[in-house]
Amino acid sequence: MIDRAGLAGFLRRRRESLQPEDVGLPRGQRRRTAGLRREEVAALCHISTDYYSRLEQERGPHPSEHMIASIAQGLHLSLDERDHLFRLAGHNPPARGATSEHISPGLLRILDRLADTPAEIVTELGETLRQTPLGVALTGDTTGYTGPSRSIGYRWFTDPATRALYHPDDHALHSRVFASGLRKVVTLRGPGSRAAHLRELLLARSAEFRAVWDEHEIGVHHDGVKRYVHPEVGVLELTCQTLLDPEQSHILLVYTAVPGGESHEKLRLLSVIGAQRIVARTPPGT
């Protein structure tokens, strides 16, 4: 059963404890609100301000599990706080660990500070959970895929458009890396896991995957540099750094270019192109 008073109080307290800079928002010069405004939280949670306001006012419909998960992520809750929010809303908390898609507040805080850098947070299966604006400008919005296509490893062997983003001379290595990475996760998670399901799908649908999988390679990695082929700025050579959240098996990927180099200048141009697209998509008066 939903605890409306408890839910409202917890949401208000968490909103008031967050500052704009904690969630990657500008502070502005005339801020008088203690913490975040309701409309700011609603935007972070991808829900309407009216809906969120009614929850803080102990009214409105019973929020679904999907809605509570979105609110927990938008408020940058820890796992314990997320579980508490689910129980206040009358739901059982989701599972923790590798199957969880709740990003830790620490990773989110780092990502929020990388607005001028291509970066993304992915699961151990290469499913994108969050991207920076420049990350979207580099590879497109990869958070919108559904089903097995959420995994870049699955898309690599089944979707030619995914391969077009990478330099053709590196395709063979990418295939080995993705197959090797999937083998590691299958072994770690077991035969009934989502990783094992992806393996079976790829064995049925990709002759190339079957050939690479039969090599039984493990531990194949890139040398730290990835070459992207962008349709507007051309080839970019980017160094990929990773940060692992071991509790959730989420990985923060950050892509940088050597300062002063050609790829560095192309990244600067890409940031301008990306910003122009955001402006073009924004309706007048918003």
C-alpha positions in Angstrom: 0.0 0.0 0.0 1.2 3.5 -0.9 2.4 5.7 2.0 1.4 9.1 0.6 2.6 11.2 3.5 5.9 9.3 3.7 6.3 9.5 -0.1 5.6 13.2 -0.2 7.9 14.0 2.7 10.8 12.0 1.3 10.5 13.6 -2.2 10.4 17.1 -0.7 13.4 16.4 1.5 15.5 14.9 -1.3 14.5 17.8 -3.7 15.5 20.4 -1.2 18.8 18.7 -0.4 19.9 18.8 -4.1 21.6 21.9 -5.6 21.6 22.6 -9.3 25.3 21.9 -9.7 24.7 18.5 -8.1 22.7 17.4 -11.2 24.5 19.4 -13.9 22.1 22.4 -14.0 23.2 26.0 -14.0 22.5 27.9 -10.7 21.4 31.2 -12.2 21.5 34.6 -10.4 18.0 34.8 -8.8 17.6 31.5 -7.2 15.7 31.6 -3.9 14.4 28.1 -3.7 16.0 25.8 -1.1 17.4 23.1 -3.4 15.9 22.3 -6.7 12.6 23.6 -8.1 9.8 21.2 -8.7 9.9 21.8 -12.4 13.6 21.1 -12.5 13.1 17.7 -10.7 10.2 16.9 -13.1 12.5 17.6 -16.1 15.2 15.4 -14.6 12.6 12.6 -14.1 11.1 13.0 -17.5 7.6 13.6 -16.1 5.3 16.6 -16.0 5.6 19.2 -13.3 1.9 18.8 -12.4 2.4 15.0 -11.8 5.4 15.5 -9.6 3.8 18.3 -7.7 0.8 16.2 -6.9 3.0 13.5 -5.4 4.6 16.1 -3.1 1.1 17.2 -2.2 0.0 13.7 -1.2 -2.4 13.3 -4.0 -2.7 12.1 -7.6 -2.6 8.6 -9.1 -0.6 5.7 -7.7 2.8 5.9 -9.4 3.9 2.9 -11.4 7.2 1.1 -10.9 8.5 2.6 -14.1 7.6 6.1 -12.8 9.2 5.5 -9.4 12.4 4.2 -11.1 12.5 7.4 -13.2 12.0 9.6 -10.2 14.7 7.7 -8.2 17.2 8.2 -11.1 16.2 11.9 -11.6 16.8 12.6 -7.8 20.2 10.9 -7.9 19.1 8.4 -5.2 21.5 5.8 -3.7 20.4 2.2 -3.9 19.1 2.3 -0.3 17.2 5.4 -1.0 15.8 4.0 -4.3 14.6 0.9 -2.4 13.0 3.1 0.3 11.2 5.1 -2.4 9.8 2.0 -4.0 8.5 0.7 -0.7 6.9 4.1 0.1 5.1 3.9 -3.2 3.8 0.4 -2.5 6.2 -1.5 -4.8 8.9 -4.1 -4.2 12.3 -2.7 -5.0 14.0 -4.0 -8.2 16.9 -6.4 -8.0 20.4 -5.0 -7.4 23.6 -6.0 -9.2 24.3 -6.6 -12.9 20.6 -6.6 -13.9 19.9 -3.2 -12.3 19.8 -0.1 -14.5 19.8 2.4 -11.6 22.9 4.5 -12.0 24.8 5.4 -8.8 24.8 9.0 -7.8 28.6 9.1 -8.0 28.7 8.1 -11.7 25.9 10.5 -12.4 27.8 13.4 -10.7 30.8 12.6 -12.8 28.8 12.4 -16.0 27.0 15.7 -15.3 30.4 17.4 -15.2 31.4 16.1 -18.6 29.1 18.3 -20.7 32.0 19.3 -23.1 33.2 15.7 -23.5 31.8 12.6 -25.3 30.9 10.2 -22.5 28.3 7.5 -21.7 27.3 5.1 -19.0 26.7 1.5 -20.2 25.9 -1.9 -18.7 28.2 -4.8 -18.9 26.3 -5.8 -22.1 27.0 -2.4 -23.8 23.5 -1.0 -23.3 23.6 2.8 -23.1 21.9 4.2 -20.0 23.0 7.8 -20.2 25.0 10.0 -22.6 26.4 13.5 -22.5 25.2 15.9 -25.3 28.6 15.6 -27.1 28.3 11.8 -26.8 25.0 12.0 -28.6 26.6 14.3 -31.3 29.3 11.7 -31.8 27.3 8.4 -32.0 23.7 9.5 -32.1 21.2 8.8 -29.3 21.9 5.2 -28.4 19.6 5.1 -25.3 16.4 4.6 -27.4 17.0 1.1 -28.6 14.8 -1.7 -27.3 15.1 -5.4 -26.9 18.4 -7.1 -27.8 19.4 -4.1 -30.0 20.1 -2.1 -26.8 23.4 -4.0 -26.7 26.1 -2.5 -29.0 27.6 -6.0 -29.3 24.3 -7.3 -30.7 23.9 -4.3 -33.1 27.5 -4.8 -34.3 26.7 -8.2 -35.8 23.1 -7.4 -37.0 22.9 -3.7 -37.9 25.2 -2.3 -40.7 24.5 1.3 -39.6 26.3 0.6 -36.3 29.5 -0.4 -38.2 29.4 2.7 -40.3 30.3 4.7 -37.2 33.7 3.0 -36.9 36.7 3.0 -39.2 36.5 0.0 -41.6 40.1 -1.0 -40.8 39.1 -1.7 -37.2 36.0 -3.8 -37.9 37.7 -7.1 -37.5 39.1 -6.1 -34.1 35.8 -4.8 -33.0 34.2 -8.1 -33.8 36.7 -10.0 -31.7 36.4 -7.5 -28.8 32.6 -7.8 -28.7 32.6 -11.6 -29.0 35.3 -11.9 -26.3 33.5 -9.5 -24.0 30.2 -11.4 -24.4 32.0 -14.7 -23.6 33.3 -13.2 -20.4 29.8 -12.1 -19.2 28.2 -15.4 -20.2 30.7 -17.3 -18.2 30.3 -14.9 -15.3 26.5 -14.8 -15.3 25.6 -18.3 -16.3 23.4 -20.2 -18.9 20.1 -18.5 -17.8 21.4 -15.0 -18.1 20.6 -12.2 -20.5 24.1 -12.5 -21.8 23.5 -16.2 -22.7 20.3 -15.2 -24.4 22.2 -12.6 -26.5 24.7 -15.3 -27.4 22.0 -17.6 -28.7 20.3 -14.9 -30.7 23.7 -14.0 -32.4 24.6 -17.6 -33.0 21.3 -18.0 -34.9 21.4 -14.7 -36.8 25.1 -13.9 -37.7 27.5 -16.2 -39.5 30.3 -13.8 -38.7 29.5 -14.0 -34.9 29.5 -17.8 -35.2 32.9 -17.8 -36.8 34.4 -15.4 -34.2 32.7 -17.2 -31.3 34.2 -20.5 -32.4 37.7 -19.0 -31.8 37.1 -19.1 -28.0 39.0 -15.8 -27.5 38.9 -14.1 -24.1 40.4 -10.8 -22.9 40.6 -9.1 -26.4 40.8 -5.4 -26.0 41.3 -2.2 -28.0 44.6 -0.4 -27.5 42.8 2.5 -25.9 42.2 4.4 -29.1 39.0 4.2 -31.2 38.5 5.6 -34.6 35.1 7.0 -35.4 33.8 8.0 -38.9 31.4 10.9 -38.4 29.2 11.9 -41.4 29.9 15.6 -40.8 33.4 16.0 -39.4 35.1 12.8 -40.7 37.5 10.5 -38.9 38.2 11.1 -35.2 40.8 9.3 -33.2 39.7 9.2 -29.5 41.2 7.7 -26.4 38.7 5.8 -24.3 39.0 5.8 -20.5 36.8 3.7 -18.3 35.5 3.9 -14.8 33.7 0.8 -13.3 31.0 0.8 -10.7 31.5 -2.8 -9.4 28.3 -2.9 -7.4 26.1 -2.3 -10.4 28.5 -3.5 -13.1 28.0 -0.1 -14.9 30.9 1.4 -16.9 31.5 5.1 -17.5 33.2 5.6 -20.9 34.9 8.9 -21.6 36.3 9.8 -25.0 39.1 12.4 -25.3 41.4 13.7 -28.1 45.0 14.8 -27.9 44.9 18.6 -27.3 45.9 20.6 -30.4 45.5 17.6 -32.7 43.1 17.3 -35.7 40.6 15.2 -33.7 40.6 17.7 -30.9 39.5 20.4 -33.4 36.9 18.1 -34.9 35.5 17.5 -31.4 35.2 21.3 -30.9 33.3 21.6 -34.2 31.1 18.6 -33.3 30.1 20.4 -30.0 29.0 23.4 -32.1 27.0 21.2 -34.5 25.4 19.3 -31.6 24.4 22.5 -29.8 22.8 23.9 -33.0 20.8 20.7 -33.4 19.5 21.0 -29.8 18.4 24.6 -30.5 16.7 23.6 -33.7 14.7 20.9 -31.9 13.6 23.2 -29.1 10.1 24.7 -29.8 9.8 28.5 -29.6 8.9 29.9 -26.2 10.3 26.9 -24.2 
